[in-house]
Every structure is written in C-alpha cells, then in structure tokens.
Amino acid sequence: MDNLTEDHQEFNIGIDGGGSINNTDNQFIGRGEKEMAPIAGNSIHRSSSRPQLDLSGAAIQGNFEERDPTILLPNQSDDISHLALDIGGSLIKLVYFSRHENQTVTDRRRKIINARLGITNVNRRSYPILGGRLHFVKFETNKINECLDFIYSKQLHRGGMDSRHWQSEGSATENTIIKATGGGAYKFADLFKDRLGISIEKEDEMNCLVAGANFLLKAIRHEAFTHMEGQKEFVQIDSNDLFPYLLVNIGSGVSMIKVDGDGIFQRVSGTNVGGGTYWGLGKLLTKCKSFDELLELSQRGDNRTIDMLVGDIYGGMDYSKIGLSASTIASSFGKAISENKDLEDYSPEDISLSLLRMISYNIGQIAYLNALRFGLKRIFFGGFFIRGHAYTMDTISFAVQFWSKGQAQAMFLRHEGFLGAIGAFMSYEKHGLDDLMVHQFVERFPMGAPYIGGSVHGPPLGDLNEKISWMEKFVQKGTEITAPVPTAPPGTTGLGGFEVPSSKGDALRPDASKLNVGVLHLVPSLEVFPLLSDPKIRVVLFWICRYEPNTIDLSDHGELEYWFTVLSEHMPDLVDKAVASEGGTDDAKRRGDAFARAFSAHLARLMEEPAAYGKLGLANLLELREECLREFHFHDVYRSIKQRENEASLAVLPDLLMELDSMNEETRLLTLIEGVLAANIFDWGSRACVDLYHKGTIIEIYRMSRNKMQRPWRVDDFDLFKERMFSSAEKRPRPYKRALLFVDNSGADIVLGMLPLARELLRRGTEVVLVANSLPALNDITAMELPDIVAEAAKHCDILRGAAEAGGLLVDAMINVQDSPRDSSFSVPLMVVENGCGSPCIDLRQVSSELAAVAKDADLVILEGMGRSLHTNFNAKFKCDALKLAMVKNQRLAAKLINGNIYDCVCRFEPAN
C-alpha cells in the first residue's frame, strides 16, 4: 500500500498503490487479478493451503512460573505458517511468529488450588496459539536479498528455528506457501521460489490493510495516538466501541475506507494527490534522490517565502470577519506568481515544506469531509507518506481540527507500516489472533529486536553471545545503538498553515515521532483483575479505561528526568549484584556490561522521545529494567540476598508469634499493621534503604523501624479498618470470606510482616491467598519461593500449618514439617498464586488467570509495598474492601503523593466501591 514508485494511469481516483478503481461500477481490480470483485463488505479470505491447527487435546504445558505459558497441541504437526509479508515499492514489512520452548513442570500446589476452585484448565479456554511472540521487521525493497537472507538465517520459511523438523533440507519447503500482499508479491514471486523454494500466495491489499488495522486497534493498548504541536497523546479505545471509523491510507495516492466491522468495509473516497505527488513534484523541483531526503529538507524550510498567506493579501492583517488569521495559507506556491524569480531562486527546503503542507492539509480536509459525510468521529491515518514524520502528522492533525472546529481528531498508529503484513498473517486459516484480547498481549523491547521502527541494524542475531558482540561493535565504532537521525538546526521549524502549527522546543527531529516497534508477546493466560471497580468510562468520542496503574505522570519532564537519574545512579550497584549472582565470571561481567549499555540506550531513547514505546509510566520503566536484565540472562539478581534475609527472619519468627499471641485482638491488629509497615523498609530498590542496611543487621533495622511506628501515620485509616474487623463487642461483623494479600519483599517484609497478618486473618476464619510475582524482580518474593518459606514458618505455628496443608502449600515444599506434630484439623486454606508479573509494580489489567479465578470470591484486597500500592494502584478503586500499606522510601514521592517525608507510612483503607 505504500508503494510510491508505481504509476497511476487513472489520475482522478487516487488509489494508494493497491490497484485501480473503475468509476462506473465502483469495483476494485487487484494487481494481476483477471476478475473484478466488489470491495464493499469484502471479508478477509482464510487460506486453506496450509495445514490446519489440530486443537484436540490442547492444554497448557510448560513452566508455570514463567510469565508466558505454552499451549501444547499434542496432535499438531510442526508445519504451521510463521511468516507473512507486505512487499511494497520502497519497503518490505515482515511479520513472523516464534514459539516458546516447551518446559514441563510438576506443580501439585497448583493442581490442589485448581481443584478447590473448580478450574479444569488454568486458562479455561483453548487457543490456536502456541504461546509465543509476533515480530515486526522492515527492509528496503531494493535490498530484498537482505530480507531473503534474514528469512533463511532464522528458517522462517520452515517454521522458524524452533521447529523440530526444519533441518530436513529435501522436503522441508516442498509445497510451502507463504502469504504476502503488495505489488512485490507478484514482482518477486519467482525470486522467493528460486532462493527459498517457497511459493507466494497473494492476498488482496485492502483486505489486509483493514484486517491489520482492526487487529492492532483491538490488541495494542496504546496503539492509537494524536499528534498536535509536536506532542503525542495516546488514545485507548475499547474494542467493543471501535466501529465505525475512517481509515485513510496515504501511499502514492490516497484511499479512504469506511470500516464498519471485521471484514466489513467500503472504499468511499480517495484522491490522486498523495505521497506520490509529494515525492514526484519534490524530485522534479528539488532534485532530491529519495523520499526521506525530501522530508529532511522540509525540516529546514520556511514556506512563507513561497506560499501566499492571508496577511500578504491584507497588509499583514487578519481577515477576522471570516475567521482567517494573517498566517493562514491563502494559496500554496502563490507568491511564485507575482515574484520575478526562477526555480533556482527558491531554496529546496522551502519548496519541500510548502509541498508537504499543501498535500497534508488537503488530505486532512478531504478526510474530514468524508468523515462528516458518514457521521464518523474517528479518523485513522496511515501509509508510507506518514512514516512517523512529526510535521506531516501535525499538519494533517491541524487540518482536521481546523475544518471540524475541534469536533474530530486525526489519529495515527504506532505500527502503521505493518498493517498489510499483519493482515496477510491473519489470512492464514485459524491463525488464532482473533480469539485474543488486549490484555493478552504484552509488548517487549529487547535489544535484539529491530530497534527503531522495525528497521534492522545489522545481521540476524542467533544467540546472546552474537547480540553482545553486535552491541560491542556499535560501541567500538562510536555509533549509537539507536542510530538516531541528526537533529535539525535551531530556529528552522518553518511557518505557515491554516494557523501556524508550532512545536515544543527549537526543532523537531525528522524521526522525533518515529515510535519503536517491539516484540508482541501473546499470553493467552492473562486476564483483567475482576475486582477493579468500573474500569471504563465514556469520554467524548471513546470509551476509555478509568483504571490507570501508574501514579506518577512521566509526561511531566521534571518527573521524567528525576526518575531517569534515579535509575541511572542505581545501575552500577545493580550491575555489581547481577555479576555476583552469576559467580563473578568473565562471561557474567561481559553480560553485565552489555545490560548496562542496553538499559542506558533505552533510557536515552526514552529521554529523547518519552512516547517511543507507548504511554510511559514509572511502572513501565521499572519493568523495562527487569526485562533487560532477563534479556542478558540475569534471572534472579538478588537470589543470595533473599535467601540470607529469609533465614535471618525465620529465626526470630517464633518469638514474634509468641509476643503477638500474648496480646488482646485489638492491640494485636495494630501491632500487626505496624509490623507490616516496619518490615516494608527492606527494599533493595530504594537507595536510602540500601544505605541504611550498612548500619545494622536485618533484625536490628527491623526493631528500629518498629520502635519508630508512631501514630498518626501520614495516611492513617487504621481505625476504619479496625472498625470493619471488630465493630463492637455486642455486634461482631462477619469475617472476610477471602483475602488477597499482594506481597512485596523477601526477608522481614514477608516473614515478619505479611505472614503474621495472614495468620491473623486465618485465625478469624478468612481464606488467605498470598499473591506474589511470577518472576523475580529486585528482592521481591516470588510464588515459587513462598511455599518453602510458609513450610518453615509452619513448623512453629498450628494455624499456619493447618492452613498451608489445606491450601496445598506443603506438598511442594522441600522442608520436612512432620518432625513437629501439630493439630492439622485447621480447614481454612492458605494459598499462593502468581500474579503473572515480573516487575516491582503491577498492572491489574494483566494478571494471571489463576489470580483472576481466586479473586472472584474475594472480599478484601491488601496491597503492600511502594511498587504495588504507591507507584501503581494508589488511586485504584475496587469492588471489595481494599487496604493499601506501605512505607515511603523516596523523599520526592513522599512529598508529591502524600505531602510528607521519607519513611512516612501509608495505611489507606477503602471500603468496597
């Protein structure tokens, strides 16, 4: 669709590079098609040329402690399509699927919990997805051999490098058919057959375009965004409220498509003045050799030298009677009429900018008029002409706003260049993507992934060693990994327009809005936390999510700079611990150095463009750091520290329990909450706390913290919580049925803080579920580690022992608790579930299906720790009672969030909303 080099003989219809339109009967003629087919209501064709997915016996298999479980299809052959392409005149867009390795694990604890909850399948649905990732890659079409080399090196034409049978050279690609769209699907079909031994099955471009757009708008939470005056704002759209919308695809010409549903669309208009016009006229007038060169020229242009403005006609004055300011363009290139100048007297930069404004404004105006014609409020723009170019998006946005008087918005897509390729991928029969929902997609940005806009910088990377070597070569050459385009000189933003669009700062980079395209993880087991209260609200044009996990708004540049500094200063200590956790070997040091460079590159990119990876919050930054550590095979940096702190805390737990049992219940409840807050000081993610640890042992610091627990706390709702727990002696409230305790750190935090609180709830007849991380993050406890800790604690407590046995925790623990005979008749269970997360924070829009299942009968949620109750979820509302407990271990956060100081405490109780 973005082929800007193809000729268009029928100048009056403006197809965007996908074919031509016969105006008489409004029927679409695809490239190479002998028969004409109506475009309205055309649904995407599902090819049956490839083997189908056999879902019989489908079940989740693999390491359940990992975030992305595998869907095992025992009766399915490996011959599944993993690749689709969109081959345009300038770019090849490639989408491919890679699977996770199957890893078998026996987890009797999970089986017991599932049996108690009546869950026969953790996911409770069968998906034709093997549990894996979608990758997005671009190549220049004139370098198609590089694309072919990439496909061959990853064996994508044989099912990928994770396929068991691709090594068989003879029959591996026999009769293999790969889906492709775009003109190159015809042009290069023989080349694919000769080089890779595969056949290309051509898919209709417009079908693929619409299918790709629908998928992205449903699957990616922060896919759509507006762009005004250089500022991006992401728009979250409810998939149930997506249709209808207008899709404007700007290639050589422009197609305007009214989309009413999946497979239901109609090309309602278009124009022959599009990207091809800009490139063609620009090439003639400026001698530019490429489209990108022409765009770069526009960065330094000033269209006032060549465009006639309203002020030129009215002596520098506005024409206020009809609402036109002096800076409004009255006539593009209008000054060339009256001035006695030749072409060479005008600068190429000014010509390029004037062309860009003229074409962008007209496309925006025509798009709005069509939206008005059909009563559409949403207009999405895409295609080769956009290319993430800030000025282009600004001018289109301004045109839509100007003509609609603010009633309509122009929106753009982060993955807009991949619409056709995704649509081609979805044309495979039973590809499985239709069944997944937005909360089941997780976008990651590994350094090995194409780093900006899907462009490949270097050869395919086979393993971690190759990745590190590739990074080292970039550093040795003095080249930034992000390969940025040089910024434009200050003061050359260019002026003119309906009302002059301005930009923040001195200049907009040509690629300032070029958003990164990551790897899309397909995680069918993720669900929305069912206890979130009223997660969606209607705002003007859209249903949007009321729930926002991030408390700190990093759109504030001051906040962004501060937290980037905090993370950067913490990095040397983190690298030291990472290397030490792997034995301090030379290989570990090399990986540690690579992690530091990679994460620094991420921070540099985000400082330059905070929206590069989508909407940015502090939780996203912290999760990015953890993912980057895992990328370089540092899976549990604080392992030895956690073990040491757990052992020290468990040694004093019996004395603490005896002390608690000697108190009356009201005093005990206060002491328990104090204990949780005091123990939450053990947080290796806080620089202030790390410095504190050098001044005493874990028990000494815990006791010191307990002694300083003086009420009232900065946020103190303890009395409300106590009233709910006890009310009065005459009228005792019913106990909570089930409590979910979102736990935080290892050591004293879990052992001396949250476990005793869980014990108190169990004592009162409340089922307790400890919710812990699926993957390690800092010194946070994980769901895999908790059963052993509970089993050790159960040696000293009848309540914990009976509840742990009822909840299935002791069956997996590696500790023998039978040496201490106890009363095991206790029937209220203590359970452990993973949260589906590997971060210090948690986004409750994406939790494990196991957690979602246990939440449905819960009437109390306790969120503990800065990450889960302050950095995220501080403003979250729930359908049940919620208690948020944390010690604030950052001065800036304390001042901003609770108008307090470091080490102030939060005890926030919120009755069911």
Buried (B, 14 or more C-beta within 10 A) or exposed (E): BBBBBBEBEEEEBBBBBBBBBEEEEBBBBBBEEEEEEEBBEBEBBEBEEBEEBBBEEBBBBBBBBBBBBBBBBEEBBBBBBBBBBBBBBBBBBBBBBBBBEBEEEEBEBBEBBBEBBEBEEBBEEBBBBBBBBBBBBBBEBEEBEBBBBBBBEBBBBBBBBBBEEBEEEEEBBEEBBBBBBBBBBBBBBEBBEEBBBBBBBBBBBBBBBBBBBBBBBBBBBBBBBBBBBBBBBBBBBBEEEBBBBBBBBBBBBBBBBBBBEBBBBBBBBBBBBBBBBBBBBBBEBBEBEEBBBBBBBBBBBBBBBBBBBBBBBBEEEBBEEEEBBBBBBBBBBBBBEEEEEEEEEBBBBBBBBBBBBBBBBBBBBBBBEBBBEBEBBBBBBBBBBBBBBBBBBBBBBBBBBBBBEEBBBBBBBBBBBBBBBBBBBBBBBBBBBEBBEBBBBBBBBBBBBBBBBBBBEBEBBEEBEBBBBBBBEBBEEEEEBBEBBEBBEEEBBBBBBBBBBEBEEEBBBBBBBBBBBBBBBBBBBBBBBBBBBEBBEEEEBBBBBBBBBBBBEBBEEEBBEBBBEBBBEBBEEBBEBBBBBBEEEEBBBBBBBBBBBBBBBBBBBBBBBBBBBBBBBBBBBBBBBBBBBBBBBBBBBBBEBBEBBBBBBBEBBEEBBEEBEEEEEEEBBBBBBBBBBBBBBBBBBBBEBBEBBEEEEBBEBBBBBBEEBEEEBBBBBBEBBBEBBBEEEEEEEEBBEBBBBBBBBBBBBBBBBBBBBBBBBBBBEBBBBBBBBBBBBBBBBBBBBBBBBBBBBBBBBBBBBBBBBBBBBBBBBEBEBEEEEBEBEBEBBBBBBBBBBBBBBBBBBBBBBBBBBBBEEBBBBBBBBBBBBBBBBBEBBBBBBBBBBBBBBBBBBBBBBBEBEBBBBBBBBBEBB
